[in-house]
Amino acid sequence: MSDTTADATTAPEYELTISLTRKPDALQFRELLAWTGEETARWEEWLRAQDPAVLAVSLGDSKYATVGDLIFHVFMVERRYTERLHDEEATPYESVPHATLDEIFAVHRDNRPRLERWVDTAPEEEWARVLTFETISAGTLQASKRKIVAHTLMHGVRHWAQIAMAVRQAGYPTTWMHDILMSGALS
């Protein structure tokens, strides 16, 4: 075998380099905040125009049994991770009222500005800082604050898609397109 021929039993070595430099063509957290904020405002307006029974739409055998439960979960995850970003203790779910649409959306309204301020003002070294924390469903985890912001925003997107499907199947179709392509948050 020549020096330039790879041995068939040895995999070639590759070095993966990931640049965290923000480029003009990259999707920014600020843009995701704008889109998810826009979507949440549409959801609140739409939900207020529906029969209150829409919050009781079943999600089957899910951990969060109803649409109202899942919306509360979305907002509590946003709140708890925002608290972690601020180096605070995470608020227990059971300590937060959530029996009505007003109470559920109050969780979002009270917290979202704190998340936005953190994203706007956190120094670069804070984004890279790794936290160790207890989760409700996955035990002890470690993640950078940057990863926590990404999770917080994408977590909500995933669950709002589940909610859209559940309400549509229950006879409550939404009246707008949910895709980021239709959003005013990006040009």
Buried (B, 14 or more C-beta within 10 A) or exposed (E): EEEEEEEEEEEEEEEEEEEEEEEEEEEEBEBBBBBBBBBBEBBBEBBEEBEEEBBEBEBEEEEBBBBBBBBBBBBBBBBBBBBBBEEEEBBEBEEBEBEEBEEBBBBBEEBBEBBBEBBEEBEEEBBEBEBEBEEEEEEEEEBBBBBBBBBBBEBBBEBBEBBBEBBEEBEBEBEEEBEBEEBEBEE
